[in-house]
Amino acid sequence: MSTLEVVPLTGRIGAEIRGVRLGPDLNGAVAAEIHAAWLKYKVVFFRDQDHLDDHAQEGLAWIFGGEAAAHPTVPAADGTEFVYEVDSELGPASYWHTDLTWSDTLPRGSILRAVVIPPCGGDTLWANTVTAYYDLPPRLRGIANRCFAVHSNGSGRSQSPRAEHDNDRQRAFWESYQSTVFETRHPLVHVHPESGELCLLLGRFAKRIIGIPADRSARLKAIFQSYITRPENMIRWRWAVGDVAVWDNRATQHYAVYDYGDARRTMRRVSMDGEPAIGLDGRRAWTTRRDALQPRRDALQPRRDERRSRASAARARR
């Protein structure tokens, strides 16, 4: 029997879920409680999940109403279908961002598992983009409601603190990451497809607000972003090996803190499928530039169909 306990960690974002052993055999009623807590708190944390391996992690997406999805440009880690390796040797993601906003589909969420943790440091921050939107003064909120922004992965090399320590592995990773350059137009405010909440959609990959001169666009972006990253909207998680964090990518931004020097930090991430963001006027996000991606997606489709069949059969058994 589950002894599930949901413990809120701040007043606006984050909860630890205790008494649960994550896995494909999780009871359907318990999974529903986890899903509801995830939607409410935006990011949920599970300690002591050392039993999980890559394959089991790939199978957790159903708990959150989705399916595992491949990264649009970077190949999956060896021996896996959907695991994206987050390794400090490739440069930490030390900037505020929502995952893959440069793609035409906004992922539902991400599942992150701690494999190697530094002796100290290496925390991750998350911010609530829903409360940030409602904190905006009415005039700023009205401006945001009407705006679209261009998001892209084609802005050049990573601004990693370790950029000066380039090696062949790091160069190969960034060449793969930008092997297809995307430009996607997202509403600055989108309607959350499950909760109906309104969320700001910005972060590192947002390059400019459409229809506004560059200098004013940069100022507006900075103002909106400052509401997202106010301390009141944030939570900071101190990792231990075996921890799992799952965040709602549609309602959060996150930041990996680089404060651990030359120590190693290795995480395994599985993203979940999603859909285009929809603005208040009903317009969907759309991609204006995407090169040579379709063959890769076509190649993955048979495996995705097979996984859908297995997942449907498993849910039916429950």
C-alpha positions as CSV (number, residue, x, y, z in Angstrom):
1,M,0.0,0.0,0.0
2,S,1.2,3.5,-0.8
3,T,1.9,6.0,2.0
4,L,2.0,8.9,-0.4
5,E,2.6,12.3,1.3
6,V,2.7,15.6,-0.5
7,V,4.8,18.2,1.3
8,P,4.7,21.7,-0.1
9,L,8.2,23.3,0.0
10,T,7.3,27.0,-0.7
11,G,4.2,29.0,-0.9
12,R,4.2,29.3,-4.7
13,I,6.1,26.4,-6.2
14,G,7.5,22.9,-5.4
15,A,6.5,19.9,-3.3
16,E,8.3,16.8,-2.2
17,I,6.3,13.6,-2.6
18,R,7.2,10.9,0.0
19,G,6.3,7.3,0.4
20,V,6.4,6.4,-3.3
21,R,8.6,4.0,-5.2
22,L,8.4,5.2,-8.8
23,G,8.1,2.6,-11.5
24,P,5.9,1.1,-14.2
25,D,3.9,-0.9,-11.7
26,L,2.7,2.2,-9.8
27,N,-0.9,2.0,-8.8
28,G,-3.2,4.1,-11.0
29,A,-4.8,5.9,-8.1
30,V,-1.4,6.9,-6.7
31,A,-0.3,8.0,-10.2
32,A,-3.4,10.2,-10.4
33,E,-2.5,11.9,-7.0
34,I,1.1,12.5,-8.2
35,H,-0.2,14.0,-11.5
36,A,-2.6,16.3,-9.6
37,A,0.2,17.5,-7.2
38,W,2.5,18.1,-10.2
39,L,0.0,20.3,-11.9
40,K,-0.6,22.2,-8.6
41,Y,3.0,22.7,-7.5
42,K,4.7,22.8,-11.0
43,V,7.7,20.8,-9.9
44,V,7.7,17.7,-7.6
45,F,10.6,15.9,-6.0
46,F,11.2,12.3,-5.0
47,R,14.1,11.2,-2.8
48,D,15.7,7.7,-2.7
49,Q,14.8,6.5,-6.2
50,D,18.1,4.7,-6.6
51,H,16.3,1.6,-8.1
52,L,15.6,3.5,-11.3
53,D,17.7,2.9,-14.4
54,D,17.5,4.6,-17.8
55,H,14.8,2.2,-19.1
56,A,12.6,2.6,-16.0
57,Q,13.0,6.4,-16.1
58,E,11.8,6.4,-19.8
59,G,8.7,4.6,-18.6
60,L,7.6,7.2,-16.0
61,A,6.0,9.7,-18.5
62,W,2.6,8.0,-18.3
63,I,2.2,9.1,-14.7
64,F,2.1,12.7,-15.9
65,G,-0.2,12.0,-18.8
66,G,2.4,11.9,-21.5
67,E,4.9,9.8,-23.4
68,A,8.7,10.0,-23.6
69,A,9.9,12.1,-26.5
70,A,13.3,12.3,-28.2
71,H,15.4,15.5,-28.2
72,P,14.9,17.2,-31.6
73,T,18.6,17.4,-32.5
74,V,20.8,15.5,-29.9
75,P,20.9,11.7,-30.2
76,A,19.8,9.8,-27.1
77,A,22.4,8.4,-24.7
78,D,23.9,5.1,-25.6
79,G,21.6,2.2,-25.1
80,T,18.5,4.4,-24.6
81,E,15.6,5.7,-26.8
82,F,14.9,9.0,-25.1
83,V,17.4,9.8,-22.4
84,Y,19.3,13.1,-22.7
85,E,22.5,13.2,-20.7
86,V,23.1,16.4,-18.8
87,D,26.8,16.3,-18.0
88,S,28.8,19.1,-16.6
89,E,31.7,18.1,-19.0
90,L,29.5,19.5,-21.8
91,G,28.8,22.7,-19.9
92,P,26.0,23.4,-17.4
93,A,22.8,25.1,-18.3
94,S,23.4,28.0,-16.1
95,Y,20.8,30.3,-17.5
96,W,17.0,30.6,-17.0
97,H,15.1,28.7,-19.6
98,T,12.1,26.6,-20.4
99,D,13.2,23.4,-22.2
100,L,13.1,23.3,-26.0
101,T,11.0,26.4,-26.6
102,W,12.8,26.8,-29.9
103,S,10.9,23.6,-31.1
104,D,7.5,23.7,-32.7
105,T,6.1,21.6,-29.8
106,L,6.4,22.7,-26.2
107,P,7.2,19.6,-24.1
108,R,4.7,18.7,-21.4
109,G,7.4,18.3,-18.8
110,S,10.8,16.7,-17.9
111,I,11.9,14.0,-15.6
112,L,15.4,14.5,-14.2
113,R,17.4,11.9,-12.3
114,A,20.6,12.6,-10.3
115,V,23.4,10.1,-11.1
116,V,26.6,11.9,-10.0
117,I,26.4,14.9,-7.6
118,P,29.3,17.2,-6.6
119,P,30.4,17.1,-2.9
120,C,28.8,20.5,-2.6
121,G,26.9,22.9,-4.9
122,G,25.1,21.9,-8.1
123,D,21.6,22.9,-7.0
124,T,18.8,23.6,-9.5
125,L,16.4,26.5,-9.3
126,W,12.8,26.5,-10.7
127,A,10.5,29.5,-11.1
128,N,6.7,29.7,-11.5
129,T,5.7,31.4,-14.7
130,V,2.0,31.4,-13.7
131,T,2.3,33.5,-10.6
132,A,4.8,35.7,-12.4
133,Y,2.1,36.5,-15.0
134,Y,-0.5,37.4,-12.4
135,D,2.1,39.5,-10.6
136,L,2.4,41.8,-13.6
137,P,0.7,45.2,-13.3
138,P,-2.4,45.5,-15.5
139,R,-0.7,47.6,-18.1
140,L,2.2,45.2,-18.5
141,R,-0.1,42.2,-18.5
142,G,-2.1,43.8,-21.4
143,I,1.1,44.3,-23.4
144,A,2.2,40.7,-22.8
145,N,-1.2,39.3,-23.8
146,R,-0.8,40.7,-27.3
147,C,2.8,39.8,-28.0
148,F,4.6,36.9,-29.7
149,A,8.3,36.2,-29.4
150,V,10.8,34.4,-31.6
151,H,12.6,31.5,-29.9
152,S,15.7,29.9,-31.4
153,N,18.6,27.5,-30.7
154,G,20.7,29.1,-33.4
155,S,22.4,31.9,-31.4
156,G,25.9,30.5,-31.4
157,R,27.9,28.6,-28.8
158,S,26.8,27.9,-25.3
159,Q,27.6,30.6,-22.8
160,S,28.9,27.9,-20.5
161,P,31.3,29.0,-17.7
162,R,33.5,26.2,-19.1
163,A,33.6,27.5,-22.7
164,E,37.3,28.1,-22.3
165,H,37.9,24.4,-21.6
166,D,36.5,23.2,-25.0
167,N,37.2,19.6,-25.9
168,D,36.2,17.2,-28.7
169,R,33.2,15.9,-26.8
170,Q,31.9,19.3,-26.0
171,R,32.4,20.5,-29.5
172,A,30.6,17.4,-30.9
173,F,27.7,18.0,-28.6
174,W,27.2,21.6,-29.6
175,E,27.5,20.8,-33.3
176,S,24.8,18.2,-32.8
177,Y,22.6,20.5,-30.7
178,Q,22.7,23.2,-33.5
179,S,22.7,20.8,-36.4
180,T,19.1,21.9,-37.1
181,V,18.4,25.5,-36.5
182,F,14.9,26.3,-35.4
183,E,13.0,29.6,-35.1
184,T,9.6,29.3,-33.5
185,R,7.1,32.0,-32.7
186,H,5.4,31.6,-29.4
187,P,2.8,33.7,-27.6
188,L,4.4,35.6,-24.8
189,V,1.4,34.4,-22.7
190,H,0.0,31.0,-23.4
191,V,-2.9,29.1,-22.0
192,H,-1.9,26.0,-20.0
193,P,-3.7,23.1,-21.8
194,E,-4.6,21.2,-18.6
195,S,-5.1,23.7,-15.9
196,G,-6.3,26.7,-18.1
197,E,-3.8,29.0,-16.2
198,L,-2.0,31.7,-18.0
199,C,1.8,31.4,-18.2
200,L,4.6,33.7,-19.4
201,L,6.7,32.0,-22.0
202,L,10.2,33.5,-22.2
203,G,13.7,32.4,-21.0
204,R,17.1,32.1,-22.7
205,F,15.8,31.0,-26.1
206,A,13.5,33.9,-26.6
207,K,15.4,36.2,-28.9
208,R,13.1,39.1,-29.6
209,I,9.5,40.3,-29.3
210,I,7.9,40.5,-32.8
211,G,6.9,43.9,-34.1
212,I,8.9,45.9,-31.6
213,P,12.2,47.7,-32.2
214,A,15.2,45.7,-30.9
215,D,16.1,48.1,-28.0
216,R,12.5,48.2,-26.7
217,S,12.1,44.4,-27.2
218,A,15.2,43.8,-25.1
219,R,13.9,46.1,-22.3
220,L,10.5,44.4,-22.3
221,K,12.0,40.9,-22.2
222,A,14.1,41.9,-19.2
223,I,11.1,43.4,-17.4
224,F,8.9,40.3,-17.9
225,Q,11.8,38.0,-17.1
226,S,12.5,39.8,-13.9
227,Y,8.9,39.0,-12.6
228,I,9.6,35.3,-13.3
229,T,12.8,35.1,-11.4
230,R,11.7,37.1,-8.3
231,P,12.7,35.2,-5.1
232,E,9.0,34.8,-4.2
233,N,8.5,32.7,-7.4
234,M,11.5,30.4,-6.9
235,I,12.5,27.1,-5.3
236,R,16.0,25.7,-4.9
237,W,16.6,22.0,-4.7
238,R,19.8,20.5,-3.2
239,W,20.4,17.2,-5.0
240,A,21.4,13.8,-3.7
241,V,22.1,10.7,-5.8
242,G,18.8,8.9,-6.6
243,D,16.7,12.1,-6.4
244,V,14.1,12.6,-9.2
245,A,12.6,16.0,-10.1
246,V,9.6,16.3,-12.5
247,W,8.6,19.7,-13.6
248,D,5.7,21.1,-15.7
249,N,7.7,22.6,-18.6
250,R,4.7,24.7,-19.7
251,A,4.5,26.6,-16.4
252,T,8.1,26.9,-15.2
253,Q,11.7,28.0,-16.0
254,H,14.8,26.5,-14.4
255,Y,18.5,27.2,-13.9
256,A,21.3,24.8,-13.1
257,V,23.7,26.5,-10.6
258,Y,27.3,26.2,-11.5
259,D,29.1,26.6,-8.2
260,Y,31.1,23.3,-8.0
261,G,34.3,24.0,-9.8
262,D,35.9,21.0,-11.5
263,A,33.7,18.4,-9.8
264,R,31.5,16.2,-11.9
265,R,27.7,16.5,-12.1
266,T,25.8,14.1,-14.2
267,M,22.0,13.9,-14.6
268,R,19.7,11.9,-16.9
269,R,16.7,13.7,-18.4
270,V,13.6,12.4,-20.2
271,S,11.4,14.9,-21.8
272,M,7.7,14.3,-22.4
273,D,5.7,15.0,-25.5
274,G,3.6,18.1,-25.8
275,E,1.8,20.4,-28.2
276,P,2.2,23.9,-29.7
277,A,1.6,26.7,-27.2
278,I,-1.7,28.6,-27.7
279,G,-2.1,32.3,-27.0
280,L,-5.1,34.2,-25.6
281,D,-6.3,34.9,-29.1
282,G,-6.3,31.2,-30.0
283,R,-3.3,31.5,-32.2
284,R,-0.8,28.5,-32.0
285,A,2.9,28.7,-32.0
286,W,4.5,28.0,-35.3
287,T,8.0,27.3,-36.6
288,T,9.3,29.5,-39.4
289,R,12.7,27.7,-39.8
290,R,13.5,24.0,-39.4
291,D,16.0,22.2,-41.5
292,A,16.5,18.5,-42.1
293,L,14.5,17.3,-39.1
294,Q,11.6,15.4,-40.7
295,P,13.7,12.3,-41.7
296,R,14.7,11.8,-38.1
297,R,11.1,12.1,-36.9
298,D,9.9,9.6,-39.5
299,A,12.6,7.2,-38.4
300,L,11.4,7.4,-34.8
301,Q,7.7,7.0,-35.5
302,P,7.5,3.2,-35.6
303,R,9.2,3.0,-32.2
304,R,6.8,5.7,-30.8
305,D,3.8,3.7,-32.2
306,E,5.1,0.6,-30.5
307,R,5.6,2.5,-27.2
308,R,2.0,3.9,-27.4
309,S,0.6,0.4,-27.8
310,R,2.6,-0.9,-24.8
311,A,1.6,2.1,-22.6
312,S,-2.1,1.7,-23.6
313,A,-2.0,-2.0,-22.7
314,A,-0.4,-1.3,-19.4
315,R,-3.0,1.4,-18.5
316,A,-5.8,-1.1,-19.4
317,R,-4.3,-3.7,-17.1
318,R,-4.4,-1.2,-14.2
